[in-house]
Every structure is written in C-alpha cells, then in structure tokens.
C-alpha cells in the first residue's frame, strides 16, 4: 500500500466511522431520542413535501393543458393551475361531505325515533323479571358484601378517572393545536414547493453533482426520476381503483334496493384510498348505518361486500394499480401483505410503489447482466424441453 495523504484520509474516515458506529450501538436510547427530536423538527417540512407531491399529480396535468402554446400566459399558468387544483380538491371534499352529512343525520334521526320503542321493550322485559325478584333478594342476602367499602372504591375510581380525563383533556387540546399548526406550516411549505419546482429541482441537482461523483449522481437522479414516475402513477391508480369500487357498491346496493346506496358508495370510495383494509372500514360504517333501518339488509350488505371485495382484491386492484406502477399483480399482493405486516397502513401505501421501483431496477440489472454475459435469448425465454419427449 502506497502511503500518501489520500490513503491516510481514507483510513481516518474508516476509523472514525467505526468508532461512531460503536458509540451509537452503545447508546441506542440516546440515538433514537435524537432521531425522534430531529423528526419532530423536520415533520412540518416532510408533511409539506408529501402534500406537494400529492397535489402535483393533478396540478401537472392541469398545467400541461392550460394555455398550451401561448407563451404570454406562462407567468400566470402555474399559479392558475395551483388555484384550480386546490379548488378541485376542495370541491371533491365538499361534495363528499354533502353526500355523507345528510345521510349520517338521517341515520341518527332514525335511531332516535327507535329509542322509545326500545325503552318500551326494555320495560316489558323488566316486568317479566318481577316473578324472579324474591329469589334474587334471597340470593343477595346470602352474599356477604361490604357495601361501604365497595362504594368508597367506586368513588375513588370515579375521581381518578375524572382527574385523568382533565389531564388528558389538556394534552388533547395541546396536541390538537400542535397538529393544526403543523398542518398549516406544511401546507404553506407545499405551496412554495409547487410554485418553485424548477429552481428547487435545479438546486437539488447542483447539490448531487457537487457532493457525489458524476456517475453516482447520474444513478441517483435516474432512481429519483423512476421513483417519481412510479409514485405518481400509484396515486392515480389508487384513486381510479377507489372510484371503481365505490361505483360498484353504489350500483349493486341500488339494484338490491338497500338504503344509503350513494352514501355507502362514497364512504367506501374514500376509505378505499387505504389499500386492501380501507374498504373494510367502509364496510363497518355502512353496515352500522343500514342496521339502523333494517338489520337483515345489513346482513345482505355484508355478504355483498365480501363478494365485491374478493372481486376487487383479486382482479381489479392488482390489475389497475399494478398496471399503473408497472408491477405484476402477484407482486402487488405481496407488497401489500409485506407492507401491512411491517408498517401497517402506511406500509401498504408505501410498499407498492417502493417494490415497483425495486422491481424495475432489478429487472434492468438482470437484463444488463444477460447482455454482458452474452446469454442467448432462447436460453431464458422458452422452458427447457422435456427429456421424456425426446
């Protein structure tokens, strides 16, 4: 080994890195605490980046078709596209609220109208218990219960619960204020990102090429472009799948004359944005709403949900979302299952586009290896011949 200043620097980096890694292993609690603090500081900006990424999907489509070919309108094209995107999102949320609100109010009123009948049934059942009261009194007298001690314990539990509720109420209000302020900061940050996409992108490329070798920077940019295309396609496919599933439920429930068909369809479309398990949340809410009016139709709705869920989970979802991200259906199911096991709902949302990126990179790597090794196409395209047929 030739000893020079470059070699000494590399050795020092290796030694310092090893010492730092050993110290981190010895103080994992402090490391995780520092990472948690850093995540809390950066969370509004991470949230803003996520909001900007989601809004950029429809905004990009609007911006491409807005005043195309008219250079004089370039200065107002992006702000106008952003305003139209926000108006579209607010319009969708308002429409969903207009459908969900009256339906839930009607269900609550129907439940209120059924409460008197339920009280009358309860009174009849209590009247039937009068014949058993002498037996219950004799059985209660045979028990040795210290009612004074039991009352004191109950009062103590109520006091402890009340004080805990007050303390948690203060924490709840503080958490609510913190969450609202974080969302507002993140939303404003996302608007700045959307209005200044090109300068921020150019600055990011400058950082990569300034810190990394040119080949490594090219590789990083290619992976980032692939991830951007894949995640954008995933969002589009997920929204399309939710609309298809909500429409299926609304049409099917209308055919079978079930109540709240449009309301349940909108609920399931909104909850279906969460992969696989989101529709089950909509099923529970829909079954509860229908059970208020007719319990038997609620049972029919659950059967209908199981049938449509099988169709959606095994046919529609893998093909719609899988084709949008370029991932085969079998790997979509595998990604959803693995992501749900590791990270819950967030893992389901993240692992489909992530696995699509890994799949595309691994596919290109294997094709490059096959070309580098001059492997004939017929070696891997067709299955080997059966020796018994020779």
ROZA-437351 format. One record per residue (C-alpha): residue number from 1; residue in one letter; x, y, z. Coordinates in Angstrom, 2 decimals, padded with zeros to 5 digits. Each point is the difference from the previous one (the first is absolute). Layout:
i->NUM, aa->A, east->X, north->Y, up->Z
...
This chain:
i->1, aa->X, east->000.00, north->000.00, up->000.00
i->2, aa->X, east->001.32, north->003.37, up->-001.01
i->3, aa->X, east->-000.19, north->002.43, up->002.89
i->4, aa->X, east->-001.11, north->003.47, up->-000.99
i->5, aa->X, east->-002.35, north->002.63, up->001.30
i->6, aa->X, east->-003.02, north->-001.50, up->-001.86
i->7, aa->X, east->000.60, north->-003.42, up->001.55
i->8, aa->X, east->000.36, north->001.50, up->003.47
i->9, aa->X, east->-003.28, north->001.88, up->-000.42
i->10, aa->X, east->-001.81, north->-003.18, up->-001.04
i->11, aa->X, east->001.40, north->-001.89, up->002.99
i->12, aa->X, east->-001.00, north->002.80, up->002.37
i->13, aa->X, east->-003.52, north->000.00, up->-001.45
i->14, aa->X, east->-000.29, north->-003.75, up->000.48
i->15, aa->X, east->001.29, north->000.18, up->003.60
i->16, aa->X, east->-002.23, north->002.96, up->000.91
i->17, aa->X, east->-002.99, north->-001.67, up->-001.60
i->18, aa->X, east->000.63, north->-003.21, up->001.94
i->19, aa->X, east->000.36, north->001.89, up->003.29
i->20, aa->X, east->-003.18, north->001.97, up->-000.65
i->21, aa->X, east->-001.92, north->-003.19, up->-000.87
i->22, aa->X, east->001.25, north->-001.69, up->003.19
i->23, aa->X, east->-001.01, north->003.00, up->002.11
i->24, aa->X, east->-003.43, north->000.03, up->-001.63
i->25, aa->X, east->-000.49, north->-003.69, up->000.78
i->26, aa->X, east->000.94, north->000.63, up->003.62
i->27, aa->X, east->-002.48, north->002.90, up->000.30
i->28, aa->X, east->-002.98, north->-001.09, up->-002.06
i->29, aa->X, east->-002.49, north->001.75, up->002.30
i->30, aa->X, east->001.73, north->003.36, up->-000.47
i->31, aa->X, east->000.27, north->-000.58, up->-003.76
i->32, aa->X, east->-003.72, north->-000.78, up->-000.33
i->33, aa->X, east->-000.85, north->003.01, up->002.18
i->34, aa->X, east->002.12, north->002.25, up->-002.23
i->35, aa->X, east->-001.60, north->-001.45, up->-003.14
i->36, aa->X, east->-003.47, north->000.54, up->001.50
i->37, aa->X, east->000.84, north->003.62, up->000.82
i->38, aa->X, east->001.37, north->000.56, up->-003.50
i->39, aa->X, east->-003.10, north->-001.59, up->-001.55
i->40, aa->X, east->-002.22, north->002.26, up->002.12
i->41, aa->X, east->001.88, north->003.07, up->-001.20
i->42, aa->X, east->-000.11, north->-001.05, up->-003.66
i->43, aa->X, east->-003.52, north->-001.45, up->000.06
i->44, aa->X, east->-001.82, north->003.16, up->-001.27
i->45, aa->X, east->002.35, north->000.16, up->-002.97
i->46, aa->X, east->-000.27, north->-003.74, up->-000.70
i->47, aa->X, east->-003.79, north->000.35, up->000.15
i->48, aa->X, east->000.17, north->002.95, up->-002.35
i->49, aa->X, east->002.09, north->-002.02, up->-002.44
i->50, aa->X, east->-002.53, north->-002.84, up->000.09
i->51, aa->X, east->-002.91, north->002.41, up->-000.58
i->52, aa->X, east->001.87, north->001.64, up->-002.87
i->53, aa->X, east->000.71, north->-003.39, up->-001.58
i->54, aa->X, east->-003.68, north->-001.01, up->000.18
i->55, aa->X, east->-001.30, north->003.33, up->-001.32
i->56, aa->X, east->002.61, north->000.03, up->-002.76
i->57, aa->X, east->-001.62, north->-003.01, up->-001.71
i->58, aa->X, east->-003.24, north->001.80, up->-001.02
i->59, aa->X, east->001.72, north->003.39, up->-000.19
i->60, aa->X, east->002.49, north->-001.28, up->-002.58
i->61, aa->X, east->-002.82, north->-001.29, up->-002.22
i->62, aa->X, east->-001.90, north->003.30, up->000.31
i->63, aa->X, east->003.11, north->002.05, up->-000.70
i->64, aa->X, east->000.80, north->-001.93, up->-003.19
i->65, aa->X, east->-003.42, north->000.66, up->-001.49
i->66, aa->X, east->-000.33, north->003.59, up->001.20
i->67, aa->X, east->000.79, north->002.63, up->-002.66
i->68, aa->X, east->002.17, north->-002.47, up->-001.90
i->69, aa->X, east->001.98, north->001.77, up->-002.71
i->70, aa->X, east->-000.67, north->003.48, up->001.38
i->71, aa->X, east->003.30, north->001.34, up->001.32
i->72, aa->X, east->-001.51, north->003.24, up->001.24
i->73, aa->X, east->-001.97, north->-001.93, up->002.62
i->74, aa->X, east->003.03, north->-001.84, up->001.42
i->75, aa->X, east->000.25, north->002.29, up->003.03
i->76, aa->X, east->-003.52, north->-000.69, up->001.20
i->77, aa->X, east->-000.25, north->-003.63, up->-001.15
i->78, aa->X, east->001.48, north->-001.56, up->003.11
i->79, aa->X, east->-001.83, north->002.16, up->002.59
i->80, aa->X, east->-003.26, north->-000.56, up->-001.87
i->81, aa->X, east->000.65, north->-003.77, up->-000.18
i->82, aa->X, east->000.67, north->-000.04, up->003.75
i->83, aa->X, east->-003.22, north->001.92, up->000.71
i->84, aa->X, east->-002.01, north->-002.38, up->-002.21
i->85, aa->X, east->001.58, north->-003.03, up->001.70
i->86, aa->X, east->-000.86, north->001.29, up->003.47
i->87, aa->X, east->-003.53, north->000.84, up->-001.20
i->88, aa->X, east->-000.41, north->-003.53, up->-001.39
i->89, aa->X, east->001.17, north->-001.61, up->003.25
i->90, aa->X, east->-002.26, north->002.23, up->002.09
i->91, aa->X, east->-002.88, north->-000.73, up->-002.38
i->92, aa->X, east->000.44, north->-003.76, up->000.35
i->93, aa->X, east->000.14, north->000.24, up->003.78
i->94, aa->X, east->-003.04, north->002.29, up->000.06
i->95, aa->X, east->-001.97, north->-002.36, up->-002.24
i->96, aa->X, east->000.92, north->-002.96, up->002.19
i->97, aa->X, east->-001.06, north->001.93, up->003.10
i->98, aa->X, east->-003.27, north->000.98, up->-001.68
i->99, aa->X, east->-000.74, north->-003.67, up->-000.64
i->100, aa->X, east->001.23, north->-001.37, up->003.33
i->101, aa->X, east->-001.39, north->002.69, up->002.34
i->102, aa->X, east->-003.73, north->-000.29, up->-000.79
i->103, aa->X, east->000.20, north->-003.80, up->-000.10
i->104, aa->X, east->001.61, north->-000.20, up->003.43
i->105, aa->X, east->-002.54, north->002.53, up->001.35
i->106, aa->X, east->-002.86, north->-002.06, up->-001.37
i->107, aa->X, east->001.41, north->-003.14, up->001.59
i->108, aa->X, east->000.34, north->001.77, up->003.36
i->109, aa->X, east->-003.59, north->001.27, up->-000.19
i->110, aa->X, east->-001.22, north->-003.50, up->-000.87
i->111, aa->X, east->001.90, north->-001.39, up->002.95
i->112, aa->X, east->-001.55, north->002.66, up->002.27
i->113, aa->X, east->-003.47, north->-000.95, up->-001.18
i->114, aa->X, east->000.66, north->-003.64, up->000.89
i->115, aa->X, east->001.20, north->000.75, up->003.52
i->116, aa->X, east->-003.53, north->000.30, up->001.55
i->117, aa->X, east->-001.00, north->-003.41, up->-001.39
i->118, aa->X, east->003.21, north->-001.47, up->001.39
i->119, aa->X, east->-000.79, north->001.47, up->003.45
i->120, aa->X, east->-003.49, north->-001.51, up->-000.14
i->121, aa->X, east->001.48, north->-003.41, up->-000.78
i->122, aa->X, east->002.44, north->000.44, up->002.89
i->123, aa->X, east->-002.86, north->000.86, up->002.36
i->124, aa->X, east->-001.86, north->-003.14, up->-001.04
i->125, aa->X, east->003.08, north->-002.13, up->000.64
i->126, aa->X, east->000.46, north->001.58, up->003.45
i->127, aa->X, east->-003.66, north->-000.71, up->000.79
i->128, aa->X, east->000.57, north->-003.65, up->-000.84
i->129, aa->X, east->002.82, north->-000.08, up->002.55
i->130, aa->X, east->-002.37, north->000.87, up->002.86
i->131, aa->X, east->-000.84, north->-003.66, up->000.45
i->132, aa->X, east->003.65, north->-000.72, up->000.74
i->133, aa->X, east->000.51, north->002.88, up->002.48
i->134, aa->X, east->-000.58, north->-002.08, up->003.18
i->135, aa->X, east->002.63, north->-002.48, up->-001.11
i->136, aa->X, east->002.43, north->002.81, up->-000.81
i->137, aa->X, east->-000.57, north->001.64, up->003.41
i->138, aa->X, east->000.70, north->-003.21, up->001.89
i->139, aa->X, east->003.10, north->-000.64, up->-002.09
i->140, aa->X, east->001.28, north->003.57, up->000.63
i->141, aa->X, east->-000.54, north->-000.35, up->003.77
i->142, aa->X, east->002.07, north->-003.19, up->000.02
i->143, aa->X, east->002.96, north->001.92, up->-001.44
i->144, aa->X, east->002.34, north->001.75, up->002.42
i->145, aa->X, east->000.80, north->003.31, up->-001.70
i->146, aa->X, east->001.56, north->002.98, up->001.70
i->147, aa->X, east->-002.04, north->002.67, up->-001.77
i->148, aa->X, east->001.77, north->002.87, up->001.77
i->149, aa->X, east->003.43, north->-001.14, up->-001.15
i->150, aa->X, east->-001.32, north->-000.65, up->-003.50
i->151, aa->X, east->-001.51, north->003.51, up->-000.16
i->152, aa->X, east->003.26, north->001.62, up->001.13
i->153, aa->X, east->001.94, north->-001.90, up->-002.67
i->154, aa->X, east->-002.52, north->001.04, up->-002.67
i->155, aa->X, east->000.26, north->003.66, up->001.05
i->156, aa->X, east->003.82, north->-000.23, up->-000.09
i->157, aa->X, east->-000.10, north->-001.48, up->-003.50
i->158, aa->X, east->-002.33, north->002.75, up->-001.21
i->159, aa->X, east->002.27, north->002.69, up->001.47
i->160, aa->X, east->003.10, north->-001.54, up->-001.56
i->161, aa->X, east->-001.77, north->-000.28, up->-003.35
i->162, aa->X, east->-001.16, north->003.63, up->000.20
i->163, aa->X, east->003.47, north->001.33, up->000.80
i->164, aa->X, east->001.49, north->-002.11, up->-002.79
i->165, aa->X, east->-002.62, north->001.32, up->-002.40
i->166, aa->X, east->000.83, north->003.60, up->000.92
i->167, aa->X, east->003.73, north->-000.54, up->-000.43
i->168, aa->X, east->-000.47, north->-001.86, up->-003.27
i->169, aa->X, east->-002.40, north->002.73, up->-001.12
i->170, aa->X, east->002.74, north->002.57, up->000.36
i->171, aa->X, east->002.37, north->-002.27, up->-001.89
i->172, aa->X, east->-002.64, north->-000.58, up->-002.65
i->173, aa->X, east->-000.51, north->003.73, up->-000.52
i->174, aa->X, east->003.75, north->000.57, up->-000.15
i->175, aa->X, east->000.40, north->-002.84, up->-002.49
i->176, aa->X, east->-002.85, north->001.34, up->-002.11
i->177, aa->X, east->001.52, north->003.49, up->-000.11
i->178, aa->X, east->003.41, north->-001.45, up->-000.83
i->179, aa->X, east->-001.47, north->-002.18, up->-002.76
i->180, aa->X, east->-001.89, north->002.89, up->-001.57
i->181, aa->X, east->003.06, north->002.27, up->000.07
i->182, aa->X, east->002.16, north->-002.77, up->-001.49
i->183, aa->X, east->-002.51, north->-000.54, up->-002.81
i->184, aa->X, east->-000.23, north->003.74, up->-000.74
i->185, aa->X, east->003.81, north->000.33, up->-000.15
i->186, aa->X, east->000.28, north->-003.10, up->-002.18
i->187, aa->X, east->-002.77, north->001.20, up->-002.33
i->188, aa->X, east->001.61, north->003.42, up->-000.46
i->189, aa->X, east->003.36, north->-001.69, up->-000.60
i->190, aa->X, east->-001.63, north->-002.25, up->-002.64
i->191, aa->X, east->-001.32, north->003.07, up->-001.84
i->192, aa->X, east->003.50, north->001.45, up->-000.18
i->193, aa->X, east->001.30, north->-003.33, up->-001.35
i->194, aa->X, east->-002.70, north->-000.18, up->-002.69
i->195, aa->X, east->000.60, north->003.58, up->-001.12
i->196, aa->X, east->003.79, north->-000.43, up->-000.16
i->197, aa->X, east->000.45, north->-003.54, up->-001.29
i->198, aa->X, east->002.63, north->000.71, up->-002.64
i->199, aa->X, east->002.36, north->002.11, up->002.18
i->200, aa->X, east->-000.19, north->-002.54, up->002.82
i->201, aa->X, east->000.64, north->-002.85, up->-002.42
i->202, aa->X, east->002.98, north->001.82, up->-001.49
i->203, aa->X, east->001.44, north->000.68, up->003.46
i->204, aa->X, east->-000.42, north->-003.67, up->000.92
i->205, aa->X, east->001.91, north->-001.09, up->-003.09
i->206, aa->X, east->002.75, north->002.49, up->000.83
i->207, aa->X, east->000.32, north->-001.51, up->003.49
i->208, aa->X, east->000.21, north->-003.56, up->-001.39
i->209, aa->X, east->002.60, north->000.82, up->-002.63
i->210, aa->X, east->001.95, north->002.12, up->002.49
i->211, aa->X, east->000.21, north->-002.72, up->002.68
i->212, aa->X, east->000.03, north->-003.25, up->-002.00
i->213, aa->X, east->002.00, north->-001.33, up->-002.95
i->214, aa->X, east->-001.70, north->000.66, up->-003.32
i->215, aa->X, east->-000.86, north->-003.68, up->-000.57
i->216, aa->X, east->-001.50, north->-000.36, up->003.48
i->217, aa->X, east->-001.98, north->003.25, up->-000.41
i->218, aa->X, east->-001.36, north->-001.23, up->-003.36
i->219, aa->X, east->-001.06, north->-003.26, up->001.64
i->220, aa->X, east->-001.70, north->001.82, up->002.89
i->221, aa->X, east->-001.89, north->002.30, up->-002.36
i->222, aa->X, east->-001.17, north->-002.92, up->-002.11
i->223, aa->X, east->-001.30, north->-001.80, up->003.10
i->224, aa->X, east->-001.75, north->003.19, up->001.18
i->225, aa->X, east->-001.66, north->000.47, up->-003.40
i->226, aa->X, east->-001.16, north->-003.61, up->000.02
i->227, aa->X, east->-001.33, north->000.37, up->003.55
i->228, aa->X, east->-001.84, north->003.21, up->-000.96
i->229, aa->X, east->-001.67, north->-001.65, up->-003.00
i->230, aa->X, east->-000.90, north->-003.09, up->002.00
i->231, aa->X, east->-001.46, north->001.82, up->003.01
i->232, aa->X, east->-001.98, north->002.36, up->-002.24
i->233, aa->X, east->-001.43, north->-002.93, up->-001.95
i->234, aa->X, east->-000.81, north->-001.77, up->003.26
i->235, aa->X, east->-002.01, north->002.96, up->001.27
i->236, aa->X, east->-001.93, north->000.19, up->-003.27
i->237, aa->X, east->-000.68, north->-003.74, up->000.01
i->238, aa->X, east->-001.06, north->000.01, up->003.66
i->239, aa->X, east->-002.51, north->002.81, up->-000.62
i->240, aa->X, east->-001.36, north->-001.78, up->-003.08
i->241, aa->X, east->-000.38, north->-003.25, up->001.95
i->242, aa->X, east->-001.85, north->001.80, up->002.81
i->243, aa->X, east->-002.43, north->001.57, up->-002.49
i->244, aa->X, east->-000.62, north->-003.39, up->-001.65
i->245, aa->X, east->-000.65, north->-001.72, up->003.34
i->246, aa->X, east->-002.32, north->002.76, up->001.26
i->247, aa->X, east->-001.95, north->-000.10, up->-003.27
i->248, aa->X, east->-000.35, north->-003.79, up->000.23
i->249, aa->X, east->-001.45, north->000.27, up->003.50
i->250, aa->X, east->-002.37, north->002.83, up->-000.88
i->251, aa->X, east->-001.34, north->-001.82, up->-003.08
i->252, aa->X, east->-000.26, north->-003.39, up->001.73
i->253, aa->X, east->-001.76, north->001.43, up->003.05
i->254, aa->X, east->-002.43, north->001.88, up->-002.26
i->255, aa->X, east->-000.79, north->-003.22, up->-001.89
i->256, aa->X, east->-000.69, north->-001.87, up->003.26
i->257, aa->X, east->-001.97, north->002.99, up->001.36
i->258, aa->X, east->002.17, north->000.55, up->003.05
i->259, aa->X, east->-000.20, north->003.32, up->001.88
i->260, aa->X, east->002.76, north->002.63, up->-000.12
i->261, aa->X, east->001.42, north->-001.33, up->-003.30
i->262, aa->X, east->001.64, north->003.29, up->-001.04
i->263, aa->X, east->001.21, north->000.76, up->003.54
i->264, aa->X, east->001.61, north->-003.41, up->000.47
i->265, aa->X, east->001.51, north->000.15, up->-003.49
i->266, aa->X, east->001.68, north->003.34, up->000.80
i->267, aa->X, east->001.17, north->-001.28, up->003.41
i->268, aa->X, east->001.56, north->-003.11, up->-001.53
i->269, aa->X, east->001.60, north->002.05, up->-002.80
i->270, aa->X, east->001.63, north->002.30, up->002.57
i->271, aa->X, east->001.18, north->-002.78, up->002.30
i->272, aa->X, east->001.18, north->-002.11, up->-002.96
i->273, aa->X, east->002.85, north->002.49, up->-000.49
i->274, aa->X, east->001.63, north->-002.09, up->002.74
i->275, aa->X, east->001.08, north->-003.21, up->-001.80
i->276, aa->X, east->-001.79, north->-003.28, up->000.77
i->277, aa->X, east->-001.22, north->000.81, up->003.55
i->278, aa->X, east->-001.58, north->003.38, up->-000.73
i->279, aa->X, east->-003.09, north->-001.55, up->-001.54
i->280, aa->X, east->-000.58, north->-002.02, up->003.18
i->281, aa->X, east->-000.22, north->003.24, up->001.97
i->282, aa->X, east->-002.67, north->001.18, up->-002.44
i->283, aa->X, east->-001.76, north->-003.35, up->000.36
i->284, aa->X, east->-000.29, north->000.39, up->003.77
i->285, aa->X, east->-001.34, north->003.55, up->-000.31
i->286, aa->X, east->-002.44, north->-001.00, up->-002.75
i->287, aa->X, east->-001.26, north->-003.05, up->001.89
i->288, aa->X, east->-000.67, north->002.11, up->003.11
i->289, aa->X, east->-001.93, north->002.58, up->-002.02
i->290, aa->X, east->-002.12, north->-002.62, up->-001.75
i->291, aa->X, east->-000.59, north->-001.94, up->003.25
i->292, aa->X, east->-001.77, north->003.05, up->001.44
i->293, aa->X, east->-002.65, north->-000.33, up->-002.72
i->294, aa->X, east->-000.06, north->-003.75, up->-000.71
i->295, aa->X, east->002.30, north->-002.54, up->001.71
i->296, aa->X, east->-000.71, north->-002.65, up->-002.63
i->297, aa->X, east->001.11, north->002.31, up->-002.80
i->298, aa->X, east->003.14, north->000.74, up->002.02
i->299, aa->X, east->000.73, north->-003.73, up->-000.08
i->300, aa->X, east->-000.63, north->-000.01, up->-003.76
i->301, aa->X, east->002.37, north->002.94, up->-000.33
i->302, aa->X, east->002.76, north->-001.89, up->001.81
i->303, aa->X, east->-000.46, north->-002.97, up->-002.37
i->304, aa->X, east->000.07, north->002.39, up->-002.98
i->305, aa->X, east->003.14, north->001.64, up->001.38
i->306, aa->X, east->001.80, north->-003.35, up->000.33
i->307, aa->X, east->-000.82, north->-000.87, up->-003.60
i->308, aa->X, east->001.03, north->003.38, up->-001.44
i->309, aa->X, east->003.09, north->000.09, up->002.21
i->310, aa->X, east->001.20, north->-003.30, up->-001.46
i->311, aa->X, east->-000.56, north->001.30, up->-003.52
i->312, aa->X, east->001.74, north->003.29, up->000.80
i->313, aa->X, east->002.89, north->-001.46, up->001.97
i->314, aa->X, east->000.86, north->-002.77, up->-002.44
i->315, aa->X, east->-000.93, north->001.48, up->-003.39
i->316, aa->X, east->-000.51, north->003.77, up->-000.05
i->317, aa->X, east->002.60, north->001.24, up->002.50
i->318, aa->X, east->003.04, north->-001.99, up->-001.22
i->319, aa->X, east->-000.74, north->000.82, up->-003.64
i->320, aa->X, east->-000.88, north->003.69, up->000.41
i->321, aa->X, east->002.68, north->000.91, up->002.54
i->322, aa->X, east->002.52, north->-002.55, up->-001.26
i->323, aa->X, east->-000.26, north->001.20, up->-003.59
i->324, aa->X, east->000.27, north->003.63, up->001.10
i->325, aa->X, east->003.31, north->-000.60, up->001.80
i->326, aa->X, east->001.31, north->-002.69, up->-002.35
i->327, aa->X, east->-000.10, north->-002.70, up->002.66
i->328, aa->X, east->-001.49, north->-003.45, up->-000.72
i->329, aa->X, east->-003.16, north->-000.89, up->001.92
i->330, aa->X, east->001.65, north->-002.69, up->002.11
i->331, aa->X, east->002.63, north->002.46, up->001.26
i->332, aa->X, east->-002.69, north->002.60, up->000.80
i->333, aa->X, east->-001.64, north->-002.47, up->002.36
i->334, aa->X, east->003.39, north->-000.91, up->001.46
i->335, aa->X, east->000.91, north->003.68, up->000.50
i->336, aa->X, east->-003.31, north->000.78, up->001.74
i->337, aa->X, east->000.35, north->-003.02, up->002.29
i->338, aa->X, east->003.63, north->000.70, up->000.88
i->339, aa->X, east->-000.56, north->003.74, up->000.51
i->340, aa->X, east->-003.01, north->-000.62, up->002.23
i->341, aa->X, east->001.94, north->-002.45, up->002.15
i->342, aa->X, east->002.97, north->002.34, up->000.43
i->343, aa->X, east->-001.50, north->003.50, up->000.17
i->344, aa->X, east->-003.79, north->-000.34, up->000.05
i->345, aa->X, east->-002.08, north->002.29, up->-002.22
i->346, aa->X, east->002.98, north->002.26, up->-000.82
i->347, aa->X, east->001.93, north->-003.06, up->-001.16
i->348, aa->X, east->-002.86, north->-000.99, up->-002.32
i->349, aa->X, east->000.07, north->003.45, up->-001.59
i->350, aa->X, east->003.78, north->000.10, up->-000.26
i->351, aa->X, east->001.02, north->-003.52, up->-000.97
i->352, aa->X, east->-001.86, north->-000.25, up->-003.33
i->353, aa->X, east->001.88, north->002.88, up->-001.72
i->354, aa->X, east->003.18, north->-000.90, up->001.93
i->355, aa->X, east->-000.14, north->-003.61, up->-001.20
i->356, aa->X, east->-000.72, north->001.28, up->-003.49
i->357, aa->X, east->003.19, north->002.07, up->000.06
i->358, aa->X, east->002.02, north->-002.95, up->001.32
i->359, aa->X, east->-001.61, north->-002.28, up->-002.60
i->360, aa->X, east->000.90, north->002.37, up->-002.87
i->361, aa->X, east->003.58, north->000.45, up->001.22
i->362, aa->X, east->000.51, north->-003.75, up->000.50
i->363, aa->X, east->-001.54, north->-000.74, up->-003.41
i->364, aa->X, east->002.37, north->002.44, up->-001.74
i->365, aa->X, east->002.93, north->-001.43, up->001.98
i->366, aa->X, east->-000.81, north->-003.58, up->-001.06
i->367, aa->X, east->-000.47, north->001.00, up->-003.64
i->368, aa->X, east->003.35, north->001.79, up->000.09
i->369, aa->X, east->001.67, north->-003.09, up->001.48
i->370, aa->X, east->-001.53, north->-002.21, up->-002.69
i->371, aa->X, east->001.29, north->002.31, up->-002.73
i->372, aa->X, east->003.44, north->000.24, up->001.62
i->373, aa->X, east->000.29, north->-003.80, up->000.19
i->374, aa->X, east->-001.35, north->-000.47, up->-003.55
i->375, aa->X, east->-002.70, north->-002.42, up->001.16
i->376, aa->X, east->-002.17, north->-000.99, up->-003.01
i->377, aa->X, east->-003.61, north->001.07, up->000.24
i->378, aa->X, east->-001.25, north->-003.54, up->-000.69
i->379, aa->X, east->001.75, north->-001.16, up->003.18
i->380, aa->X, east->-002.37, north->001.92, up->002.27
i->381, aa->X, east->-003.06, north->000.87, up->-002.12
i->382, aa->X, east->-001.28, north->-003.56, up->-000.55
i->383, aa->X, east->-000.15, north->-002.84, up->002.55
i->384, aa->X, east->002.54, north->-002.82, up->-000.44
i->385, aa->X, east->-001.21, north->-002.97, up->-002.04
i->386, aa->X, east->-001.45, north->-002.98, up->001.80
i->387, aa->X, east->002.59, north->-002.83, up->-000.10
i->388, aa->X, east->-002.79, north->-002.62, up->-000.06
i->389, aa->X, east->-001.25, north->001.31, up->-003.36
i->390, aa->X, east->003.37, north->-000.42, up->-001.69
